């Protein structure tokens, strides 16, 4: 009398779907509480359900078939252990352990390597075992009552050997991952080529040191990226030199709420923040539907000032002469000057043949006036956080705009009219008006 005890082939398929749902919920929708709860919850239910069904099938099986089911059950149990380790690598456990920033980074790194190692070493064997069994052999794999049949025994040995091979492959992949993690932590670089990322200059260090407000740098890069390593090395050096800079690295997808707050839409974005920041990485994982938190975030955002620098994340392009990475200190210095200064307006007079308005030079003077091109003046004003506007003849004759911080008449070829000079006198000494 035969008894059907083989678990269906689609059980492992559902198990894999559960893992996919879990990964989507935690990786892509971790910032959205509703979607995360649904996807992660459905994934866990599928994983636990199939594992329970596998345990039930194992208990009802006999002989070699039972040993086959036990191998698959052990793989499922290893996957559950990996998910438990993932749970303990979360922010809530770091908060309970009260670790320092360095300790928290090491703790997360160790747990991440550990749970991924267990996960790979569990999923690869069950995948290979299922491929080995197939559907035809599974359908004909019945266990007779009484002494175990020889065919089942042969299948068990085949599945066991395939599973051991899968475990070897999984551990090999895990070893590569551990090696990469250790290499990243113990990374020592000696660049002897022509390319070198710029170091923090004295001017940049003085700008940071003079800040009376907190300064934070948020780096949105892929988890493993050579450009990220170069950029972080630069800002770590700037932080050590000044003692007034906090550097954070973020994954744009995993920290989507924080990325949304600062309008980060692509990898390779550097956000310089001056002032109070309320959305740290820990806060970004909380429920954004909380009204009190939303109000606090808005109030803190009003106190913040930000500047954004975009760099290429492709290592092949970072050696180009025009790469921002090669001129990183200049880019950061320019952004910091804008960040540290309030937005101001500079008005340039026009219509008098100024260097900034060569088209207004009278025709009779052009032949006697040497060409005086300028190209850096306006960009330099912009780098100092000035909004540059033109001040024409009619407007200047009336009055200087109230929001003017500077009024510049850059080497006019034609004298200003008395009414214009009176306007400038009132601007310089409002009390005389």
HELIX and SHEET records of a PDB file:
HELIX    1   1 UNK A   10  UNK A   27  1                                  18    
HELIX    2   2 UNK A   33  UNK A   60  1                                  28    
HELIX    3   3 UNK A   63  UNK A   88  1                                  26    
HELIX    4   4 UNK A   91  UNK A   97  1                                   7    
HELIX    5   5 UNK A  101  UNK A  133  1                                  33    
HELIX    6   6 UNK A  136  UNK A  139  1                                   4    
HELIX    7   7 UNK A  150  UNK A  185  1                                  36    
HELIX    8   8 UNK A  202  UNK A  209  1                                   8    
HELIX    9   9 UNK A  226  UNK A  242  1                                  17    
HELIX   10  10 UNK A  256  UNK A  261  1                                   6    
HELIX   11  11 UNK A  281  UNK A  284  1                                   4    
HELIX   12  12 UNK A  291  UNK A  303  1                                  13    
HELIX   13  13 UNK A  328  UNK A  340  1                                  13    
HELIX   14  14 UNK A  358  UNK A  360  5                                   3    
HELIX   15  15 UNK A  363  UNK A  366  1                                   4    
HELIX   16  16 UNK A  377  UNK A  383  1                                   7    
HELIX   17  17 UNK A  393  UNK A  398  1                                   6    
HELIX   18  18 UNK A  418  UNK A  428  1                                  11    
HELIX   19  19 UNK A  430  UNK A  432  5                                   3    
SHEET    1   A 2 UNK A   2  UNK A   3  0                                        
SHEET    2   A 2 UNK A 143  UNK A 144 -1                                        
SHEET    1   B 4 UNK A 245  UNK A 250  0                                        
SHEET    2   B 4 UNK A 215  UNK A 220  1                                        
SHEET    3   B 4 UNK A 269  UNK A 274 -1                                        
SHEET    4   B 4 UNK A 305  UNK A 310 -1                                        
SHEET    1   C 3 UNK A 386  UNK A 391  0                                        
SHEET    2   C 3 UNK A 344  UNK A 349  1                                        
SHEET    3   C 3 UNK A 404  UNK A 408  1                                        
END                                                                             
